[in-house]
Amino acid sequence: MVIVSRDSAVSILSSIVCVLVTSSFRGHVAEVEVGVGEGLDRSSAANCDNIFTLPRRVLTRRRGVLGPVKLAELDRALLVALGLR
């Protein structure tokens, strides 16, 4: 999963907004390809059509980090998935 809650809120929220990461990348406009370059074990997709919350207490280990380019792609995919663009 990719945490999409803003950084400044993560430490004070009890639930964190996340996007599902799956191993199948279909090239959909609401998906962002992520993988080894972001610290994951294999090529995957952040699917912004699958947004959910998790209790902060279950988030114990960071697996990777999105750089500025991937963050911009994620922003665009979230806008599409939420019907804001």
RATA-V853584 format. One record per helix or strand of 3 or more residues. SS is the DSSP state (hx for helix, st for strand). FROM is the first residue (numbers start at 1). LEN is the number of residues. If there is no record, write none. Layout:
# RATA-V853584
ss = <SS;SS>
from = <FROM;FROM>
len = <LEN;LEN>
This chain:
# RATA-V853584
ss = <hx;st;st;hx;st;hx;hx>
from = <7;15;31;36;44;56;68>
len = <4;8;4;3;12;3;14>
